[in-house]
């Protein structure tokens, strides 16, 4: 989905947890920069903001280790709808 920008995803992530450097970090989960509560909040925010449901099978570290990975997952899920 072209109208979901990486910048919009980063803004959403900052609303959930301001601490990590979403522009450069590629180890958000592996480096424990975000925790399971953050991930649940991110999943909920993705649904609210972009109207994209994230199925449980997609909640894996590879999809949440960077803003780029989260953005790619959102775009892929939006395209599948």
DSSP file (Angstrom, degrees, kcal/mol; ACC not computed):
  #  RESIDUE AA STRUCTURE BP1 BP2  ACC     N-H-->O    O-->H-N    N-H-->O    O-->H-N    TCO  KAPPA ALPHA  PHI   PSI    X-CA   Y-CA   Z-CA
    1    1 A X    >         0   0    0      0, 0.0     3,-1.0     0, 0.0    77,-0.1   0.000 360.0 360.0 360.0 118.1    0.0    0.0    0.0
    2    2 A X  T 3   +     0   0    0      1,-0.2    73,-0.0    73,-0.1     0, 0.0   0.717 360.0  65.1 -73.9 -22.5    1.7    3.1   -1.2
    3    3 A X  T 3  S+     0   0    0      1,-0.1     2,-0.9     2,-0.1    -1,-0.2   0.530  82.0  85.4 -83.7  -2.7    0.0    5.6    1.1
    4    4 A X  S <  S-     0   0    0     -3,-1.0     2,-0.2    67,-0.1    -1,-0.1  -0.860  70.4-164.3 -96.8 107.0    1.5    4.1    4.2
    5    5 A X     >  -     0   0    0     -2,-0.9     4,-1.7     1,-0.1     5,-0.1  -0.524  31.2-122.0 -92.4 158.4    4.9    5.8    4.5
    6    6 A X  H  > S+     0   0    0      1,-0.2     4,-2.6     2,-0.2     5,-0.2   0.873 115.4  57.3 -60.9 -37.4    7.9    4.8    6.6
    7    7 A X  H  > S+     0   0    0      1,-0.2     4,-2.3     2,-0.2    -1,-0.2   0.890 104.4  50.7 -62.6 -39.7    7.6    8.2    8.3
    8    8 A X  H  > S+     0   0    0      2,-0.2     4,-2.0     1,-0.2    -1,-0.2   0.883 110.6  49.7 -65.1 -37.7    4.0    7.5    9.4
    9    9 A X  H  X S+     0   0    0     -4,-1.7     4,-2.5     2,-0.2    -2,-0.2   0.919 110.0  50.1 -66.5 -43.4    5.1    4.2   10.8
   10   10 A X  H  X S+     0   0    0     -4,-2.6     4,-2.5     2,-0.2    -2,-0.2   0.903 109.3  51.9 -62.3 -40.9    8.0    5.8   12.8
   11   11 A X  H  X S+     0   0    0     -4,-2.3     4,-1.6     2,-0.2    -1,-0.2   0.918 110.0  49.3 -59.5 -43.4    5.5    8.4   14.1
   12   12 A X  H  X S+     0   0    0     -4,-2.0     4,-1.1     1,-0.2    -2,-0.2   0.921 111.1  49.6 -61.0 -44.8    3.2    5.6   15.3
   13   13 A X  H  X S+     0   0    0     -4,-2.5     4,-2.7     1,-0.2     3,-0.5   0.896 108.0  53.1 -63.2 -40.9    6.2    3.8   16.9
   14   14 A X  H  < S+     0   0    0     -4,-2.5    -1,-0.2     1,-0.2    -2,-0.2   0.824 103.8  57.3 -64.8 -31.0    7.3    7.0   18.7
   15   15 A X  H  < S+     0   0    0     -4,-1.6    -1,-0.2    -5,-0.2    -2,-0.2   0.827 112.0  42.2 -66.6 -30.8    3.7    7.4   20.1
   16   16 A X  H  < S-     0   0    0     -4,-1.1     2,-0.3    -3,-0.5    -2,-0.2   0.913 138.7  -3.6 -80.6 -46.6    4.1    3.9   21.7
   17   17 A X     <  -     0   0    0     -4,-2.7    -1,-0.3    -5,-0.1     3,-0.2  -0.883  56.3-168.7-153.3 113.4    7.7    4.3   23.0
   18   18 A X  S    S+     0   0    0     -2,-0.3     4,-0.1    -3,-0.2    -4,-0.1   0.700  71.8  80.6 -76.7 -19.5    9.8    7.4   22.4
   19   19 A X  S    S+     0   0    0     14,-0.1    -1,-0.2     2,-0.1    15,-0.1   0.895  72.4  76.7 -63.9 -49.9   13.1    5.9   23.6
   20   20 A X  S    S-     0   0    0     13,-0.2     2,-1.2    -3,-0.2     3,-0.1  -0.202  81.1-121.1 -66.1 154.7   14.4    3.8   20.6
   21   21 A X    >>  -     0   0    0      1,-0.2     4,-2.7     2,-0.0     3,-1.0  -0.763  33.4-179.7 -91.0  89.7   16.0    5.3   17.6
   22   22 A X  T 34 S+     0   0    0     -2,-1.2    45,-0.7     1,-0.2    46,-0.3   0.742  72.1  65.3 -66.7 -24.1   13.6    3.9   15.0
   23   23 A X  T 34 S+     0   0    0      1,-0.1    -1,-0.2    -3,-0.1    45,-0.1   0.832 121.9  13.2 -68.6 -31.0   15.4    5.6   12.1
   24   24 A X  T <4 S+     0   0    0     -3,-1.0    -2,-0.2    43,-0.0    -1,-0.1   0.678  95.9 106.2-119.7 -24.5   18.6    3.4   12.6
   25   25 A X     <  +     0   0    0     -4,-2.7    42,-0.5     1,-0.1     3,-0.1  -0.359  29.4 172.3 -69.0 136.1   17.9    0.5   14.9
   26   26 A X  S    S+     0   0    0     40,-0.1    40,-0.1     1,-0.1    -1,-0.1   0.151  74.7  60.4-121.7  14.3   17.6   -2.9   13.4
   27   27 A X     >  +     0   0    0      1,-0.1     4,-2.5     2,-0.1     6,-0.6  -0.240  55.1 139.0-134.4  45.1   17.5   -4.8   16.7
   28   28 A X  T  4>S+     0   0    0     37,-2.7     6,-2.2     2,-0.2     5,-1.6   0.911  86.7  24.2 -58.4 -44.1   14.4   -3.4   18.4
   29   29 A X  T >45S+     0   0    0     32,-0.2     3,-1.8     3,-0.2    -1,-0.2   0.924 126.2  47.5 -85.1 -52.7   13.3   -6.8   19.7
   30   30 A X  T 345S+     0   0    0      1,-0.3    -2,-0.2    31,-0.1    -1,-0.1   0.841 116.2  45.6 -61.1 -34.2   16.6   -8.6   19.8
   31   31 A X  T 3<5S-     0   0    0     -4,-2.5    -1,-0.3    34,-0.1    -2,-0.2   0.356 111.9-121.8 -89.4   5.7   18.3   -5.7   21.6
   32   32 A X  T < 5S+     0   0    0     -3,-1.8    -3,-0.2     2,-0.1    -4,-0.1   0.805  70.5 135.7  57.3  34.0   15.3   -5.4   24.0
   33   33 A X  S   <S+     0   0    0     -5,-1.6     2,-0.3    -6,-0.6   -13,-0.2   0.782  76.3  28.8 -77.6 -28.5   14.7   -1.8   22.9
   34   34 A X  S    S-     0   0    0     -6,-2.2     2,-0.2   -15,-0.1    -1,-0.2  -0.958  80.4-152.9-126.5 151.4   11.0   -2.7   22.8
   35   35 A X     >  -     0   0    0     -2,-0.3     4,-2.3    -3,-0.1     5,-0.2  -0.524  38.1 -85.7-115.3-176.7    9.2   -5.3   24.9
   36   36 A X  H  > S+     0   0    0      1,-0.2     4,-2.3     2,-0.2     5,-0.2   0.840 126.5  53.9 -62.0 -34.0    6.1   -7.5   24.5
   37   37 A X  H  > S+     0   0    0      2,-0.2     4,-2.2     1,-0.2    -1,-0.2   0.903 108.5  49.9 -66.8 -39.6    3.8   -4.7   25.9
   38   38 A X  H  > S+     0   0    0      2,-0.2     4,-2.8     1,-0.2    -2,-0.2   0.920 109.5  51.9 -61.4 -43.1    5.2   -2.3   23.3
   39   39 A X  H  X S+     0   0    0     -4,-2.3     4,-2.8     1,-0.2    -2,-0.2   0.921 109.4  48.7 -61.9 -44.0    4.6   -4.9   20.5
   40   40 A X  H  X S+     0   0    0     -4,-2.3     4,-2.2     1,-0.2    -1,-0.2   0.904 112.9  48.4 -61.9 -40.2    1.0   -5.4   21.6
   41   41 A X  H  X S+     0   0    0     -4,-2.2     4,-2.5     2,-0.2    -2,-0.2   0.889 111.4  50.2 -65.7 -39.1    0.6   -1.6   21.7
   42   42 A X  H  X S+     0   0    0     -4,-2.8     4,-2.7     2,-0.2    -2,-0.2   0.927 109.6  50.5 -64.5 -45.1    2.1   -1.3   18.2
   43   43 A X  H  X S+     0   0    0     -4,-2.8     4,-1.8     1,-0.2    -2,-0.2   0.918 113.0  46.4 -59.1 -44.4   -0.2   -4.1   16.8
   44   44 A X  H  X S+     0   0    0     -4,-2.2     4,-2.4     1,-0.2    -1,-0.2   0.910 112.5  49.9 -64.4 -42.5   -3.2   -2.2   18.2
   45   45 A X  H  X S+     0   0    0     -4,-2.5     4,-3.4     2,-0.2     5,-0.4   0.868 107.0  54.9 -65.8 -36.6   -2.0    1.1   16.9
   46   46 A X  H  X S+     0   0    0     -4,-2.7     4,-2.4     2,-0.2     6,-0.9   0.924 110.4  46.5 -60.9 -43.8   -1.4   -0.4   13.4
   47   47 A X  H  X S+     0   0    0     -4,-1.8     4,-1.1     4,-0.2    -2,-0.2   0.928 117.9  42.3 -63.8 -45.1   -5.0   -1.6   13.4
   48   48 A X  H  < S+     0   0    0     -4,-2.4    -2,-0.2     2,-0.2    -1,-0.2   0.925 123.1  36.1 -67.3 -46.3   -6.3    1.8   14.6
   49   49 A X  H  < S+     0   0    0     -4,-3.4    -3,-0.2    -5,-0.2    -2,-0.2   0.895 134.7  18.7 -78.7 -42.5   -4.1    4.0   12.4
   50   50 A X  H  < S-     0   0    0     -4,-2.4    -3,-0.2    -5,-0.4    -2,-0.2   0.426  93.7-123.4-113.3  -1.2   -3.9    2.0    9.2
   51   51 A X     <  +     0   0    0     -4,-1.1     2,-0.5    -5,-0.5    -4,-0.2   0.896  66.5 136.6  55.9  43.3   -6.9   -0.3    9.5
   52   52 A X        -     0   0    0     -6,-0.9     2,-0.4    -9,-0.1    -1,-0.2  -0.982  47.3-144.5-122.8 119.7   -4.5   -3.3    9.1
   53   53 A X        -     0   0    0     -2,-0.5     2,-0.7    24,-0.1    -9,-0.1  -0.684   7.6-148.4 -84.3 134.3   -5.0   -6.4   11.3
   54   54 A X        -     0   0    0     -2,-0.4     5,-0.1   -11,-0.2    -7,-0.1  -0.897  16.5-141.2-104.0 108.6   -1.8   -8.1   12.3
   55   55 A X    >   -     0   0    0     -2,-0.7     3,-2.1     1,-0.1     4,-0.4  -0.303  22.9-111.0 -67.5 154.4   -2.4  -11.9   12.8
   56   56 A X  G >  S+     0   0    0      1,-0.3     3,-1.7     2,-0.2    -1,-0.1   0.837 115.9  63.4 -54.1 -37.0   -0.7  -13.7   15.7
   57   57 A X  G 3  S+     0   0    0      1,-0.3    -1,-0.3     3,-0.0    -2,-0.0   0.705  99.2  55.9 -64.6 -17.6    1.5  -15.6   13.2
   58   58 A X  G <  S+     0   0    0     -3,-2.1     2,-2.0     1,-0.1    -1,-0.3   0.556  79.5  96.6 -88.9  -9.3    3.1  -12.3   12.1
   59   59 A X    <   +     0   0    0     -3,-1.7     2,-0.3    -4,-0.4    -1,-0.1  -0.548  55.8 126.8 -85.8  78.6    4.1  -11.3   15.6
   60   60 A X  S >> S-     0   0    0     -2,-2.0     3,-1.5     1,-0.1     4,-0.6  -0.931  73.3-108.0-130.6 152.6    7.7  -12.6   15.3
   61   61 A X  H >> S+     0   0    0     -2,-0.3     3,-1.6     1,-0.3     4,-1.0   0.849 114.3  63.2 -52.1 -39.2   11.0  -10.7   16.0
   62   62 A X  H 34 S+     0   0    0      1,-0.3    -1,-0.3     2,-0.2     3,-0.3   0.826 104.5  47.8 -57.4 -32.0   11.9  -10.5   12.3
   63   63 A X  H <4 S+     0   0    0     -3,-1.5    -1,-0.3    -5,-0.2    10,-0.2   0.597 120.4  36.6 -83.6 -11.0    8.8   -8.3   11.7
   64   64 A X  H << S+     0   0    0     -3,-1.6    -2,-0.2    -4,-0.6    -1,-0.2   0.282  84.6  96.3-125.8   9.4    9.4   -6.0   14.6
   65   65 A X  S  < S+     0   0    0     -4,-1.0   -37,-2.7    -3,-0.3     2,-0.3   0.667  95.3  14.4 -78.0 -15.5   13.2   -5.6   14.7
   66   66 A X  S  > S-     0   0    0     -4,-0.2     4,-2.3   -39,-0.2     5,-0.2  -0.987  73.2-114.8-152.3 160.4   13.2   -2.3   12.8
   67   67 A X  H  > S+     0   0    0    -45,-0.7     4,-2.8   -42,-0.5     5,-0.2   0.879 118.6  55.4 -62.2 -36.7   10.8    0.4   11.6
   68   68 A X  H  > S+     0   0    0    -46,-0.3     4,-2.6     2,-0.2    -1,-0.2   0.900 107.8  48.0 -63.3 -40.1   11.5   -0.8    8.0
   69   69 A X  H  > S+     0   0    0      2,-0.2     4,-2.3     1,-0.2    -2,-0.2   0.904 112.8  48.0 -66.9 -40.9   10.5   -4.4    8.9
   70   70 A X  H  X S+     0   0    0     -4,-2.3     4,-2.6     2,-0.2    -2,-0.2   0.927 112.6  49.3 -64.0 -44.6    7.3   -3.1   10.5
   71   71 A X  H  X S+     0   0    0     -4,-2.8     4,-2.6     1,-0.2    -2,-0.2   0.924 110.9  49.4 -59.4 -46.3    6.6   -0.9    7.5
   72   72 A X  H  X S+     0   0    0     -4,-2.6     4,-2.4     1,-0.2    -1,-0.2   0.899 111.2  49.7 -61.9 -40.7    7.2   -3.8    5.1
   73   73 A X  H  X S+     0   0    0     -4,-2.3     4,-2.8   -10,-0.2     5,-0.2   0.929 111.0  49.0 -64.1 -45.0    4.9   -6.1    7.1
   74   74 A X  H  X S+     0   0    0     -4,-2.6     4,-2.7     1,-0.2     5,-0.2   0.938 112.8  47.3 -60.2 -46.9    2.1   -3.4    7.2
   75   75 A X  H  X S+     0   0    0     -4,-2.6     4,-2.0     1,-0.2    -1,-0.2   0.906 113.2  48.7 -62.5 -41.9    2.3   -2.9    3.5
   76   76 A X  H  X S+     0   0    0     -4,-2.4     4,-1.3    -5,-0.2    -1,-0.2   0.928 114.0  45.4 -63.9 -45.0    2.3   -6.6    2.8
   77   77 A X  H  X S+     0   0    0     -4,-2.8     4,-0.9     1,-0.2    -2,-0.2   0.883 111.9  52.0 -66.9 -37.9   -0.7   -7.2    5.0
   78   78 A X  H >< S+     0   0    0     -4,-2.7     3,-0.5    -5,-0.2    -1,-0.2   0.882 108.7  51.1 -64.3 -37.7   -2.6   -4.2    3.5
   79   79 A X  H 3< S+     0   0    0     -4,-2.0    -1,-0.2     1,-0.2    -2,-0.2   0.791 104.5  58.1 -70.1 -27.9   -2.0   -5.6    0.0
   80   80 A X  H 3<        0   0    0     -4,-1.3    -1,-0.2     1,-0.2    -2,-0.2   0.711 360.0 360.0 -75.0 -20.8   -3.3   -9.0    1.0
   81   81 A X    <<        0   0    0     -4,-0.9    -1,-0.2    -3,-0.5    -2,-0.1   0.499 360.0 360.0 -65.2 360.0   -6.7   -7.5    2.1
